[in-house]
């Protein structure tokens, strides 16, 4: 028995490019233009003997996100035993516990913190040899309940 092609038995309708088939047109979704505004951000990172600092970063962000996050955002990431021991305690992290857990699992210790006017988050743990992130304890986050969240 001969195999049938996938299109066999389907009717073909020629398409006139000058007069498109009305049945084939879909209604175009209405896309509302989002309002964007400036968010300032700063970031500092320490990775082994490499340090990066962004003092006056600017990003265009949807106004709705600014109402939830705030207009200023700061991001800190610290990686490596020496950096954790010297910098993490200033941010409220338990450097000894982070380093101990990382060494026990043969990973690179790390701590990350994000803060803005209305939210904050932090986590600590270690990065495995395969690049996966393992948490020492559950990450924590908080957000202020602002009227923007009700939208």
C-alpha positions as CSV (number, residue, x, y, z in Angstrom):
1,X,0.0,0.0,0.0
2,X,1.4,3.4,-1.0
3,X,2.0,6.0,1.7
4,X,-0.1,9.2,1.5
5,X,1.6,12.5,1.8
6,X,0.6,14.8,4.7
7,X,-1.0,17.3,2.3
8,X,-2.9,14.8,0.1
9,X,-6.6,15.4,0.2
10,X,-6.4,19.0,1.3
11,X,-7.9,21.6,-0.9
12,X,-5.7,24.3,-2.2
13,X,-6.9,27.9,-2.4
14,X,-4.9,30.3,-4.5
15,X,-4.0,33.5,-2.7
16,X,-4.4,36.8,-4.5
17,X,-1.6,39.0,-3.0
18,X,-3.5,42.1,-4.0
19,X,-6.7,40.9,-2.4
20,X,-5.9,38.9,0.7
21,X,-8.3,36.2,1.8
22,X,-10.4,37.7,4.6
23,X,-10.9,34.4,6.2
24,X,-7.2,34.1,6.9
25,X,-6.7,37.4,8.5
26,X,-6.6,37.6,12.3
27,X,-7.5,40.6,14.3
28,X,-4.3,42.5,15.3
29,X,-4.0,42.7,19.0
30,X,-4.1,46.2,20.4
31,X,-0.7,46.9,22.0
32,X,-0.7,49.8,24.5
33,X,2.4,51.8,24.7
34,X,4.0,51.5,28.1
35,X,5.3,54.6,29.8
36,X,8.9,54.3,30.8
37,X,11.0,56.3,33.2
38,X,14.5,56.4,34.5
39,X,15.7,54.1,37.3
40,X,19.1,54.8,38.8
41,X,21.0,51.8,39.9
42,X,24.4,51.1,41.5
43,X,26.1,47.8,41.7
44,X,29.3,46.4,43.2
45,X,30.7,43.0,42.7
46,X,33.8,41.2,43.9
47,X,34.8,38.0,42.2
48,X,38.1,36.5,43.5
49,X,40.6,39.3,42.8
50,X,38.3,41.2,40.4
51,X,36.1,44.1,41.5
52,X,33.4,46.0,39.6
53,X,31.6,49.0,40.7
54,X,28.8,50.9,38.9
55,X,28.1,54.2,40.6
56,X,25.5,56.0,38.5
57,X,23.8,53.5,36.2
58,X,20.5,54.5,34.5
59,X,17.9,52.2,32.9
60,X,14.6,52.9,31.2
61,X,12.0,50.8,33.1
62,X,8.2,50.6,32.7
63,X,6.5,53.1,35.2
64,X,4.5,50.2,36.7
65,X,7.8,48.5,37.7
66,X,9.2,51.7,39.2
67,X,6.1,52.0,41.3
68,X,6.7,48.6,42.8
69,X,10.5,48.6,42.9
70,X,11.3,52.2,43.5
71,X,13.5,54.6,41.5
72,X,16.9,53.5,43.0
73,X,18.2,49.9,43.0
74,X,21.4,48.6,44.4
75,X,22.9,45.2,43.7
76,X,25.9,43.6,45.5
77,X,27.5,40.3,44.7
78,X,30.5,38.8,46.6
79,X,32.3,35.7,45.5
80,X,35.4,34.0,47.0
81,X,36.6,33.1,50.5
82,X,38.7,36.3,51.0
83,X,36.0,38.6,49.7
84,X,33.3,36.9,51.8
85,X,35.5,37.2,55.0
86,X,36.3,40.9,54.4
87,X,33.0,42.2,52.9
88,X,30.1,40.0,53.8
89,X,30.0,40.9,57.6
90,X,29.5,44.6,56.7
91,X,26.3,43.5,54.9
92,X,25.0,41.4,57.8
93,X,26.0,38.0,56.4
94,X,27.5,35.3,58.5
95,X,30.9,35.0,56.7
96,X,32.1,32.1,58.8
97,X,29.0,30.0,58.1
98,X,29.1,30.8,54.3
99,X,32.8,29.9,54.0
100,X,32.4,26.7,56.1
101,X,29.5,25.4,54.1
102,X,31.2,26.2,50.8
103,X,34.4,24.5,51.8
104,X,32.5,21.4,53.0
105,X,30.9,21.1,49.6
106,X,34.0,22.2,47.7
107,X,32.4,25.2,46.2
108,X,33.1,28.9,45.8
109,X,31.3,30.9,48.6
110,X,29.0,33.7,47.5
111,X,26.6,36.3,48.9
112,X,24.1,38.4,46.9
113,X,22.0,41.3,48.1
114,X,19.5,43.5,46.2
115,X,17.9,46.6,47.7
116,X,15.6,49.4,46.6
117,X,13.0,51.7,48.2
118,X,10.3,49.0,48.3
119,X,12.0,45.6,48.1
120,X,15.0,43.7,49.2
121,X,16.4,40.2,48.8
122,X,19.5,38.3,49.9
123,X,21.0,34.9,49.6
124,X,24.2,33.1,50.4
125,X,25.7,29.8,49.6
126,X,28.2,28.5,47.1
127,X,28.7,27.9,43.4
128,X,29.5,24.3,42.5
129,X,32.2,23.2,40.0
130,X,29.4,22.7,37.4
131,X,28.2,26.3,37.9
132,X,25.1,25.5,39.9
133,X,24.1,27.7,42.9
134,X,23.5,25.9,46.2
135,X,21.9,27.9,49.0
136,X,23.3,27.7,52.5
137,X,19.8,28.6,53.9
138,X,16.6,29.8,52.2
139,X,16.9,33.0,50.3
140,X,15.0,35.9,52.0
141,X,13.0,38.7,50.4
142,X,10.7,41.5,51.5
143,X,8.5,43.9,49.6
144,X,6.5,46.8,50.8
145,X,2.8,46.6,49.9
146,X,2.3,49.8,47.9
147,X,-0.8,50.9,46.1
148,X,1.0,50.0,42.8
149,X,0.9,46.3,43.8
150,X,-2.9,46.4,43.8
151,X,-3.0,47.3,40.1
